[in-house]
Amino acid sequence: SIDRKAGLISIGLDSLMAVELRNKLTQSLGDSLNKALPATLILTHPTIEELAKFLSEQLVTTQEKRALTTDVGLLMSGTTNEFKCKLFMFPYLGGGVNVYNEWVNLFDKSVQVNMVAPLQYFIDKNKTLWFDNIIDDISDLIIKQLDDRPYVFFGHSLGAFVAYSVSLAIKNKVDKLPQNLSLSAFPFSALGDNSIFKSTTLNKETFEEVLSLFDIPQDLKNNDAAYESFVNVALQEVLCFITHSRKVCDRLDIPVTAFYYSEDRFATKEAVDLWQNCTSGKFDLIPLSGNHFGPFTNENNKKIVRIIQSKL
């Protein structure tokens, strides 16, 4: 018998077979899926047990708590008319559109959760690494979703800077700012010319040294194929990030909530606290336990959800 916890790649599944398996699953499950299966399906769910769990969560059933529908570059919960307010969530460096999937059902049913695609999606779509051009595209996408209902942004790691940059772009286009901007584990100091990203000649080897500060989850590092994919995507996103034109932090007249994590070696308390410079509104600095991936523990994600929901 095959061990359900064994890695599919370790028992003989190669990259071509992984693509074929994903295609066959898509064909077999068809309309039963609530969204298309990702191209990285086997990399992000490398064991039979993880794959089965993921597929069961994607199947549309009458018991499903919150149906997910897709838009280009956006994954949203339910239909627009059901909700009183909207939340837009931006993924971390190297993360996919579905990194917040487990958070959706933690929110009150009055909140529509919109998970924004990662920078890599927009890099591929626009065939450019220019950060400002991509922010322009993301802001246009979100503006199409705005109406009279309030909305808030949450971004973790690089997603925090993307959320901030999109807020500025929206302000300049329609002057309809989010009700609150929640920034998690992104150091204000990364914006400067002396940041760890700009002061290092980036290639795959030097970038992996930088990534050591992030304390990447061990299960991801242990999966060679998944980790290599993560590093390649993250490197592309950083190469995009360092093209940003922002030399100083433009202020937003909205409340900002910043989260830092006690063991985070990349985004320290002092570095995150400097985000108060980007707002003329109320600023809250929230301490949480854990390292850079702290938001994705059951204890922390529930705390973050409660805080975000209190801002709506």
N, C-alpha and C positions, 0 to 999 in steps of 0.2 A: 504494500500500500504506500501511497505518497503522503509524506508529512505535510499537513496543511500549512505549517509554519515555515516550510522550506522555501528558499528563494527560487522563483521560476527560472531565472537565468542560471542559477547554480545547478539546476537539474536538467539543463540542456536547451532551454529556450533561447534562441539567438535573436538578433534585432529584426531580421526579416520575419521570423516566426511571430515575434511580438506584434508586428504590424498586421500580419495575417489574422492573428487571434483577435485583435481589436476590431478589425473589419468584419470578421465572422460574428462577433458578439453584437456589433451594431446592426448587422443584417438580421440576426435571429431575434433580437429584442425589439427592434424597430420602434413603433409608436409607443411602446411601453416605457421608453426612456423619457425622462423629463428634460434632458439636454443631450447634446452630442457627446460621445465619449472622447476624452482628450487624446491627442496623438501620443502623449507620454503616459498612457494608461498603465503599462506594465512597469515603467520606471518609478512611478509614484505609488503604485500598489503592487509591490514585487512578490508577494506570497499569495498562495491560493486563498488563505484566510482573509487577507487584506482585500484582495480583489473581489471575493464574494461579498464581503461587508460593503464595499463601495458600490457594487452593482445593485445590491438590495436597497441601498439608500437612494439610488437613481430611478428606481422603478416607480411609476405613477400608480398609486392604489387609492381606494376610497378612504383609507385610514391616514393618508399622508397629511401631515399637519399644515404644511405650507407649500403650495405648488410653486415650482421655479419655472419662469419663462425667460426666454433669451431675447436680447436685442444685440445689434452689432456692437461689440466691445463692452457689453454690459450683461450681467446676470442678475435678474430681479426676482423677488419673491412675490408671487401673486399678481393680480391685475390692479392697475392703478386706482380704480374707483373704490377699492376696499379700504383704503388707508387714510389716516388723518395727517401723517407726516412721513418724511422720507429720510433714509440714511444711505449715504454713499461711502463705501469702504474701499480703500486703496491697498493693494497687496504689498508685502515686504519685498526687498531686493531678492530677485530670483524666484519669487513665489508666483503661483498661478491665480487665475480668476476665482478658483474654488477654495482658496485657503481659509475662507471664513464660513464655509458650508455649515460647520457644526454650530456656528453662532446664531444662525437664522432663527431657530426655534426658541432661542433664549430671550428674544425680544417680544414685547407685547404685540398682539395681533394688529394693533393700530399702526405699527411701524412697517413701512415697506423697506426691505433691505436690498440695496442695489450694490452688487459687487463689480467693481470696475476692473476691466482687463489690465494685465500688467504692461509695463512699458514695452516689453518685448513684442507684444501683440501689435502695438502701434508703430514700433520700429519696422516690423515686417510689412505692415499695411501701407505705411507711407514711404517705405524704402529710404529712410533717413535716420541718422543718429542725432539730428539737431533737436535738443531738448525743448526749446521754445516753440518749434513747429509742432511737436507732439503735444505739448500742453494746450496749444491752440485747438488741436483736433479733439482732445479729451473734453475741453471746456465746451466746445460746440455740441458734443454728444450729450453732456449733462444738461446744458441749457434747454435742449429739446424735451427733457423730462420734467422741467420745472413748471410749476403752476402757482396757485395762491397758497398752497400748503407749505408749512415750514419744512426746512431740511437741514441736516447737519453732515459734516464730513468726519471720517476717522481714517487715519493712515498710520501704518506701522513701518518703522525703518525708513527706507527710501520712499515708501508710500506716504509718509508724513510730509516730506518735502513736495511730493507731487500734489497732495491735497492742498497744501498752502499755495503752491504756484497756480493751481486751477482756480482757487478762490480769487486770487488777484486777477486772473484772466476774465473770470465771470464778472467781477466788479467793473472792469474796464469796458465790458461789452453790454451788460444789461443792468448793472448796479443792483443786483439781487443777491446779497451775500448769504452764506449759510448762517443759521442761528447760532451755531457753535462750531469751532474747529478743534478737533481732538488730535493731538500729535503724539505719537508713541515712539520712544527710543530712536530719535534721530538727533544727532548733535548739531547744534547751531554752528559750531566751529567748522563743520564740513562744507559750509558755503564759501569759505575763504580760499585764497590761493595757496595757503600753507596746509590745507586739509590733507589727510592721509591719502586721499584719492589723487589729488593734483600734484602732491610732492613726490609721488612714487611713479617710476616709469612702469606703466601697467602692461604686463603680459601675463600669461597663465600662471607662471611660477610665482611672480611677485604678488599677483592678486590672491593666490591661495594663502600667502603669508598674511595679507590683510584680513582675509576671511577667518583666520584663526581667532581674531578678536570677537567674532560673532558667536563662538561656541555652537557651531552647527550641530544639530541633533545627531547622536551617534548612529542611530539606525539609518539615517541618510548617508552618512560617511561610510558606513559598512557596505552599502550597495554601490559598487564601483560605477555602474552605468548611470544610475540615478544621480549620483554625486557629480559625475562628469557633466551631465546635462545641466544640473543646477549651476555649476561653476561657469559653464559657457554662457548661460542665459544671464547670470548675475554680472559677468564681465561686460557683456554687451550693454546691459542697463547702466552700469557705471560709466562706460565710455560715452553713453548718451548724456548722463547726468552732468558730467564735467564740462559739457558744452554750454551749460546754462549761462545766461547773460547777467544774472543778478549778482551785483557786487555788494550791495547793502540790502538790509531787510526792510522792505516796504511795509509800513504799518497797515493793519486792517482794523476797522472800528467794530470788532466783534469779540465776544469772549473766546479765550483760548484755554484749552485744558491740555496739559502736557504730562505724559506718563514716563517715569523712569523706573529701572529695575535694579535692585540692590547689588546684583552680581554682574551687571552688564559692563563689559570692558570696552565696548565701542562707544556707547552713549551714556556717559556718566551723569550723575545728578547735576553737577555744575554746568556741563555742556547743554543739557536739556533745559535747565533753568533759564538760559539765555534767550529762549524763545519768547520770553516776556517782552523782548525788544520788538517783536513783530506785531504787537497789538496795542491799541490805545484803550481797549476794553479790559474787562476783568481777566485776570490770569490765575489759573490754579495749577500747582505742581503736585502731582499725585505719586507717592512712592508705592511700589509693588515689589514683591519678592521675585527672585529668579534672575536668569541671564537674558541675553538679547531675545531669546525666543520665549520669554516669560509670559506673553499674552496668551500663548497656546496651551497653558495648563488649565485644567478644569477650574481651579480656584480663581485664577486671575481673569479668565475670560468672563466669568460671571460677574466679577466686580466691575470690570470695564463696561460690560453691557448695562449694568445698573447705573453707572455714572453717565454714560452716553444718553441713556433713556431719560435721565433726570434733566438733561439739557433740552429736551424736546417739548 
